[in-house]
Amino acid sequence: MESLRLLAAAEGSKSAEKDVELFHRIFLNVVQRFGRAHEFALAASYNVQSRHLFANMSLVPAMFSRGKLAILPPAVKGTSEVRGIFGKVKAMEKDRPPISKEN
């Protein structure tokens, strides 16, 4: 999927949905920071950065009451390893030639 996203970006294709790139970037930042997806941080960051501040806020109380949404992320073993993976990928991306339409 990531390869297809990069090829589409190289072609200049626009996403069918608004803010897809923003969500993708925020998702990866949350995974890098916490070692796994943390829904509360993901939703809060997305709502602030997309300027949809109160989107889906009516769902929050029910999600909290059912235990579906935690304010604090759970402790995760291997967070440093996940950060290391992200570091290796960033280093590989620096060494990679830019993607062109011909590739």
Residue frames as a rotation matrix with the C-alpha (Angstrom) as fourth column:
MET 1
0.569 0.823 0.000 0.00
0.823 -0.569 0.000 0.00
0.000 0.000 -1.000 0.00
GLU 2
0.412 -0.481 -0.774 2.81
0.195 -0.783 0.591 2.39
-0.890 -0.394 -0.229 0.86
SER 3
-0.658 -0.682 0.320 4.40
0.420 0.022 0.907 1.84
-0.626 0.731 0.272 -2.55
LEU 4
-0.158 0.693 0.704 1.13
0.959 -0.062 0.276 2.60
0.235 0.719 -0.655 -4.30
ARG 5
0.739 0.416 -0.530 0.71
0.580 -0.793 0.187 5.76
-0.342 -0.445 -0.828 -2.23
LEU 6
-0.037 -0.856 -0.516 4.21
0.125 -0.516 0.847 6.91
-0.991 -0.033 0.126 -3.16
LEU 7
-0.714 -0.188 0.675 3.65
0.655 0.164 0.738 6.18
-0.250 0.968 0.006 -6.86
ALA 8
0.298 0.901 0.315 0.36
0.936 -0.341 0.089 8.09
0.188 0.268 -0.945 -6.82
ALA 9
0.642 -0.132 -0.755 2.08
0.314 -0.854 0.416 11.04
-0.700 -0.504 -0.506 -5.13
ALA 10
-0.468 -0.883 -0.020 4.84
0.272 -0.165 0.948 10.97
-0.841 0.439 0.317 -7.75
GLU 11
-0.512 0.371 0.775 2.20
0.849 0.087 0.520 11.13
0.126 0.925 -0.359 -10.50
GLY 12
-0.975 0.162 0.149 0.55
-0.182 -0.974 -0.131 14.06
0.124 -0.155 0.980 -8.78
SER 13
-0.313 0.907 -0.283 -2.69
0.355 0.388 0.851 12.17
0.881 0.166 -0.443 -8.17
LYS 14
-0.516 0.262 0.816 -4.98
-0.740 -0.616 -0.271 13.68
0.431 -0.743 0.511 -5.58
SER 15
-0.978 0.210 0.009 -6.57
0.162 0.778 -0.607 11.57
-0.134 -0.592 -0.795 -2.85
ALA 16
-0.394 0.911 0.120 -10.26
0.424 0.064 0.904 10.87
0.816 0.407 -0.411 -3.21
GLU 17
0.611 0.570 -0.549 -10.73
0.732 -0.144 0.666 11.82
0.301 -0.809 -0.505 0.42
LYS 18
0.479 -0.393 0.785 -9.61
-0.287 -0.915 -0.283 15.09
0.830 -0.090 -0.551 1.95
ASP 19
0.352 -0.442 0.825 -6.91
-0.930 -0.264 0.255 14.94
0.105 -0.857 -0.504 4.65
VAL 20
0.972 -0.033 -0.233 -5.78
0.029 0.999 -0.020 11.37
0.233 0.013 0.972 3.84
GLU 21
0.154 -0.988 0.027 -2.12
0.278 0.017 -0.960 12.41
0.948 0.155 0.277 3.84
LEU 22
-0.167 -0.145 0.975 -2.58
-0.759 -0.612 -0.220 14.22
0.629 -0.777 -0.008 7.15
PHE 23
0.745 0.504 0.436 -4.19
-0.666 0.584 0.463 11.15
-0.021 -0.636 0.772 8.74
HIS 24
0.798 -0.496 -0.343 -1.43
0.287 0.812 -0.508 8.90
0.530 0.307 0.790 7.39
ARG 25
-0.152 -0.905 0.398 1.30
-0.033 -0.398 -0.917 11.14
0.988 -0.152 0.030 8.81
ILE 26
0.006 0.231 0.973 -0.43
-0.938 -0.336 0.085 11.44
0.346 -0.913 0.215 12.20
PHE 27
0.929 0.368 -0.036 -1.00
-0.344 0.896 0.280 7.67
0.135 -0.247 0.959 12.37
LEU 28
0.466 -0.828 -0.313 2.66
0.432 0.522 -0.736 6.92
0.772 0.208 0.601 11.75
ASN 29
-0.309 -0.566 0.764 3.72
-0.396 -0.654 -0.644 9.54
0.865 -0.502 -0.022 14.32
VAL 30
0.412 0.542 0.733 1.43
-0.900 0.114 0.422 7.97
0.145 -0.833 0.534 16.95
VAL 31
0.961 -0.097 -0.261 2.79
0.091 0.995 -0.032 4.47
0.263 0.007 0.965 16.24
GLN 32
0.088 -0.994 0.072 6.37
0.275 -0.045 -0.960 5.76
0.957 0.104 0.269 16.40
ARG 33
-0.242 -0.171 0.955 5.72
-0.676 -0.676 -0.293 7.56
0.696 -0.717 0.048 19.68
PHE 34
0.199 0.480 0.854 3.75
-0.966 0.242 0.089 4.87
-0.164 -0.843 0.512 21.54
GLY 35
-0.782 -0.568 0.257 4.87
-0.512 0.820 0.255 1.67
-0.356 0.068 -0.932 19.82
ARG 36
-0.662 0.664 0.349 1.33
0.733 0.669 0.119 0.93
-0.154 0.335 -0.930 18.69
ALA 37
-0.452 0.588 0.671 -1.82
0.207 -0.662 0.720 2.74
0.868 0.464 0.178 17.59
HIS 38
-0.732 0.317 -0.604 -3.43
0.592 -0.143 -0.793 4.77
-0.338 -0.938 -0.083 20.39
GLU 39
-0.174 0.772 0.612 -6.88
0.927 -0.081 0.367 5.81
0.333 0.631 -0.701 19.28
PHE 40
0.648 0.456 -0.610 -7.33
0.678 -0.711 0.188 8.76
-0.348 -0.536 -0.769 21.65
ALA 41
-0.116 -0.785 -0.608 -4.03
0.147 -0.619 0.771 10.39
-0.982 0.001 0.187 20.63
LEU 42
-0.769 -0.138 0.624 -4.75
0.604 0.162 0.780 9.66
-0.209 0.977 -0.042 16.98
ALA 43
0.136 0.930 0.343 -8.24
0.952 -0.218 0.215 11.16
0.275 0.297 -0.915 17.07
ALA 44
0.617 0.071 -0.784 -7.21
0.496 -0.808 0.317 14.19
-0.611 -0.584 -0.534 19.13
SER 45
-0.417 -0.860 -0.293 -4.22
0.199 -0.401 0.894 14.97
-0.887 0.315 0.338 16.90
TYR 46
-0.668 0.217 0.712 -6.25
0.743 0.143 0.654 14.51
0.040 0.966 -0.256 13.74
ASN 47
0.416 0.909 -0.029 -9.12
0.907 -0.413 0.080 16.70
0.060 -0.059 -0.996 14.94
VAL 48
0.439 -0.311 -0.843 -6.75
0.269 -0.850 0.454 19.52
-0.857 -0.426 -0.290 15.92
GLN 49
-0.566 -0.814 -0.132 -4.53
0.100 -0.227 0.969 19.39
-0.819 0.535 0.210 12.84
SER 50
-0.655 0.400 0.641 -7.42
0.744 0.190 0.641 18.98
0.134 0.897 -0.422 10.37
ARG 51
-0.956 0.274 0.108 -9.32
-0.293 -0.923 -0.249 21.78
0.032 -0.269 0.963 12.15
HIS 52
-0.063 0.932 -0.357 -12.32
-0.160 0.344 0.925 19.52
0.985 0.115 0.128 12.71
LEU 53
-0.682 -0.470 0.561 -12.10
-0.559 -0.161 -0.814 20.21
0.473 -0.868 -0.153 16.43
PHE 54
-0.411 0.595 0.691 -15.41
-0.750 0.210 -0.627 18.73
-0.518 -0.776 0.360 17.52
ALA 55
-0.047 0.356 -0.933 -15.86
-0.821 0.519 0.239 16.01
0.569 0.777 0.268 14.91
ASN 56
0.048 0.185 -0.982 -17.26
0.067 0.980 0.188 12.81
0.997 -0.075 0.034 16.44
MET 57
-0.780 -0.371 0.504 -17.19
-0.419 -0.287 -0.861 14.27
0.464 -0.883 0.069 19.96
SER 58
0.147 0.920 0.364 -20.66
-0.973 0.068 0.222 12.89
0.179 -0.386 0.905 20.62
LEU 59
0.586 0.037 -0.810 -19.19
-0.182 0.980 -0.087 9.37
0.790 0.198 0.580 20.41
VAL 60
-0.379 -0.915 0.142 -16.56
-0.344 -0.003 -0.939 9.91
0.859 -0.404 -0.314 23.11
PRO 61
-0.250 0.262 0.932 -18.70
-0.968 -0.038 -0.249 9.45
-0.030 -0.964 0.263 26.27
ALA 62
0.802 0.596 0.030 -20.13
-0.592 0.801 -0.089 6.14
-0.077 0.054 0.996 25.06
MET 63
0.482 -0.701 -0.525 -16.69
-0.091 0.556 -0.826 4.88
0.871 0.446 0.204 24.05
PHE 64
-0.505 -0.647 0.571 -15.27
-0.623 -0.184 -0.760 5.75
0.597 -0.740 -0.310 27.48
SER 65
0.058 0.617 0.784 -18.17
-0.972 0.215 -0.097 4.09
-0.228 -0.757 0.613 29.31
ARG 66
0.943 0.294 -0.156 -17.73
-0.329 0.896 -0.297 0.88
0.053 0.332 0.942 27.29
GLY 67
0.456 -0.846 0.276 -13.97
-0.077 0.271 0.960 0.83
-0.887 -0.459 0.058 27.85
LYS 68
0.695 -0.118 0.709 -13.27
0.696 0.357 -0.623 1.30
-0.180 0.927 0.330 24.14
LEU 69
0.492 -0.486 0.722 -11.19
0.200 -0.744 -0.637 4.44
0.847 0.458 -0.269 24.55
ALA 70
0.470 -0.436 -0.768 -8.30
0.871 0.087 0.484 4.99
-0.144 -0.896 0.420 26.98
ILE 71
0.989 -0.132 -0.064 -6.89
-0.136 -0.989 -0.058 8.44
-0.055 0.066 -0.996 27.68
LEU 72
0.180 -0.979 0.098 -3.42
-0.841 -0.101 0.532 7.10
-0.511 -0.179 -0.841 28.45
PRO 73
0.339 -0.104 -0.935 -1.76
-0.707 0.627 -0.326 4.58
0.620 0.772 0.139 26.15
PRO 74
0.992 -0.025 0.124 -0.97
-0.063 0.754 0.653 1.18
-0.110 -0.656 0.747 27.64
ALA 75
0.173 -0.983 0.055 2.64
-0.722 -0.089 0.686 0.38
-0.670 -0.159 -0.725 28.42
VAL 76
0.972 0.109 -0.210 4.16
-0.232 0.606 -0.761 -1.43
0.044 0.788 0.614 25.46
LYS 77
0.312 -0.901 0.302 7.31
0.103 0.349 0.932 -3.51
-0.944 -0.260 0.202 25.48
GLY 78
-0.148 -0.492 0.858 9.56
0.874 0.341 0.346 -2.85
-0.462 0.801 0.380 22.51
THR 79
0.849 0.475 -0.234 8.73
0.340 -0.828 -0.446 0.81
-0.405 0.299 -0.864 21.93
SER 80
0.219 -0.849 -0.480 12.42
-0.473 -0.523 0.709 1.55
-0.853 0.072 -0.517 21.45
GLU 81
-0.550 -0.379 0.744 12.59
0.382 0.679 0.627 -1.17
-0.743 0.629 -0.229 18.79
VAL 82
0.403 0.763 0.506 9.66
0.864 -0.135 -0.485 0.39
-0.302 0.632 -0.714 16.93
ARG 83
0.815 -0.168 -0.555 11.41
-0.170 -0.984 0.049 3.77
-0.554 0.054 -0.831 17.04
GLY 84
-0.242 -0.963 0.118 14.54
-0.236 0.177 0.956 2.06
-0.941 0.203 -0.270 15.72
ILE 85
-0.197 0.276 0.941 12.58
0.834 0.551 0.013 0.66
-0.515 0.787 -0.339 12.78
PHE 86
0.844 0.536 0.001 11.30
0.473 -0.745 -0.470 4.14
-0.251 0.397 -0.883 11.96
GLY 87
0.454 -0.761 -0.463 14.87
-0.421 -0.642 0.641 5.46
-0.785 -0.096 -0.612 12.14
LYS 88
-0.464 -0.627 0.625 16.13
0.213 0.606 0.766 2.78
-0.860 0.489 -0.148 9.76
VAL 89
0.215 0.633 0.743 13.35
0.926 0.110 -0.362 3.50
-0.311 0.766 -0.563 7.28
LYS 90
0.915 0.094 -0.393 14.11
0.035 -0.988 -0.154 7.23
-0.403 0.127 -0.906 7.35
ALA 91
-0.018 -0.990 -0.138 17.79
-0.399 -0.120 0.909 6.48
-0.917 0.071 -0.393 6.71
MET 92
-0.416 -0.074 0.906 16.85
0.625 0.700 0.344 4.20
-0.660 0.710 -0.245 3.80
GLU 93
0.625 0.738 0.256 14.57
0.715 -0.410 -0.566 6.88
-0.313 0.537 -0.784 2.35
LYS 94
0.598 -0.486 -0.638 17.46
-0.337 -0.874 0.350 9.37
-0.727 0.006 -0.686 2.31
ASP 95
-0.456 -0.870 0.191 19.58
-0.259 0.334 0.906 6.95
-0.852 0.364 -0.377 0.28
ARG 96
-0.120 0.512 0.851 16.80
0.750 0.608 -0.260 6.04
-0.651 0.606 -0.457 -2.16
PRO 97
-0.976 -0.155 0.150 16.49
0.216 -0.678 0.703 7.93
-0.007 0.719 0.695 -5.43
PRO 98
-0.507 0.843 -0.182 13.20
-0.579 -0.489 -0.652 9.82
-0.638 -0.225 0.736 -5.89
ILE 99
-0.295 0.529 0.796 10.31
0.567 0.767 -0.300 7.88
-0.769 0.363 -0.526 -7.41
SER 100
-0.696 0.108 -0.710 9.50
-0.561 -0.698 0.445 8.87
-0.447 0.708 0.546 -10.97
LYS 101
0.352 0.925 -0.144 6.69
-0.784 0.207 -0.586 7.90
-0.512 0.319 0.798 -13.32
GLU 102
0.180 -0.347 -0.921 9.02
-0.835 0.441 -0.329 5.69
0.520 0.828 -0.210 -15.36
ASN 103
-0.804 -0.544 0.242 9.84
-0.584 0.641 -0.498 3.33
0.115 -0.541 -0.833 -12.43
